[in-house]
């Protein structure tokens, strides 16, 4: 994930929030992110501000409940998300390959 963060000049928390919003569209408020990811309010707030300033997300006031502000990914976030999905897939493959090799070594040694 570090490569994606470096490529787009994102902090890990900012990247994590983008990917969280992509994978969990129904949890689209700052309170949801804090609650589910167990992040601090201040870190989430700061990261959302950066993402908003960079045009990756936008916040919208819910017309039915003026106190509820939802967060939405913007088109500019698509490239980051696609690279993030690829990086996560590569990471999972590396983890699986390593685990398979370890299991194979244990079996071949009779462990």
Wavefront OBJ file of the C-alpha trace (Angstrom):
o trace
v 0.000 0.000 0.000
v 2.989 2.253 0.581
v 3.554 2.514 -3.175
v 0.017 3.745 -3.751
v 0.318 6.240 -0.903
v 3.625 7.503 -2.284
v 2.337 7.722 -5.860
v -0.637 9.879 -4.839
v 1.042 11.654 -1.916
v -1.439 10.248 0.591
v -0.997 9.401 4.236
v -1.959 5.864 5.204
v -5.095 7.083 6.994
v -6.255 8.974 3.894
v -5.718 5.904 1.724
v -7.496 3.703 4.273
v -10.507 6.025 4.332
v -10.785 6.043 0.524
v -10.670 2.258 0.409
v -13.112 1.973 3.323
v -15.615 4.242 1.578
v -15.225 2.276 -1.640
v -15.754 -1.098 0.041
v -18.461 0.071 2.474
v -20.697 2.588 0.684
v -23.463 2.307 3.272
v -21.082 3.505 6.016
v -20.536 6.974 4.637
v -20.309 9.351 7.568
v -17.327 10.405 9.651
v -19.013 8.820 12.667
v -19.271 5.507 10.774
v -15.558 5.601 9.951
v -14.630 6.371 13.559
v -16.918 3.677 14.929
v -16.161 0.855 12.509
v -12.462 1.499 11.936
v -11.922 2.437 15.580
v -10.055 5.570 14.546
v -9.890 8.804 16.475
v -12.274 11.583 15.546
v -9.422 14.035 15.069
v -7.496 11.778 12.665
v -10.598 11.035 10.608
v -11.587 14.691 10.518
v -8.112 15.792 9.426
v -7.919 13.096 6.755
v -11.371 13.914 5.388
v -10.403 17.577 5.111
v -7.284 16.656 3.098
v -9.261 14.323 0.827
v -11.924 16.967 0.297
v -9.348 19.683 -0.464
v -7.738 17.393 -3.040
v -11.063 16.727 -4.784
v -11.228 13.027 -3.921
v -14.357 13.197 -1.768
v -17.203 15.555 -1.093
v -19.432 15.968 1.905
v -23.164 16.428 1.430
v -25.753 17.497 3.963
v -28.622 15.015 4.072
v -31.754 16.968 3.023
v -33.900 14.879 5.360
v -31.615 15.411 8.362
v -29.513 18.575 8.293
v -27.263 17.204 11.070
v -26.230 14.203 8.964
v -23.340 14.794 6.565
v -22.543 11.987 4.160
v -19.216 11.448 2.412
v -19.055 10.571 -1.275
v -16.171 9.486 -3.455
v -15.573 11.675 -6.480
v -14.386 10.572 -9.891
v -10.843 11.751 -9.132
v -10.641 9.022 -6.465
v -11.204 6.240 -9.034
v -7.548 6.001 -10.086
v -6.362 5.808 -6.482
v -8.967 3.155 -5.712
v -8.066 1.071 -8.771
v -4.388 1.174 -7.814
v -5.359 0.364 -4.234
v -7.405 -2.651 -5.318
v -4.471 -3.897 -7.380
v -2.050 -3.408 -4.458
v -4.386 -5.258 -2.095
v -4.745 -8.108 -4.579
v -0.957 -8.349 -4.951
v -0.547 -8.306 -1.165
v -3.092 -11.094 -0.735
v -1.396 -13.183 -3.421
v 1.994 -12.667 -1.759
v 0.544 -13.688 1.587
v -1.109 -16.771 0.135
v 1.986 -17.776 -1.799
v 4.119 -17.448 1.327
v 1.678 -19.435 3.414
v 1.471 -22.163 0.825
v 5.262 -22.404 0.676
v 5.503 -22.574 4.476
v 2.911 -25.324 4.649
v 4.722 -27.204 1.906
v 8.037 -26.951 3.803
v 6.441 -28.196 7.039
v 4.878 -31.145 5.257
v 8.074 -32.039 3.434
v 10.019 -31.964 6.744
v 7.395 -34.070 8.492
v 6.511 -31.301 10.931
l 1 2 3 4 5 6 7 8 9 10 11 12 13 14 15 16 17 18 19 20 21 22 23 24 25 26 27 28 29 30 31 32 33 34 35 36 37 38 39 40 41 42 43 44 45 46 47 48 49 50 51 52 53 54 55 56 57 58 59 60 61 62 63 64 65 66 67 68 69 70 71 72 73 74 75 76 77 78 79 80 81 82 83 84 85 86 87 88 89 90 91 92 93 94 95 96 97 98 99 100 101 102 103 104 105 106 107 108 109 110 111
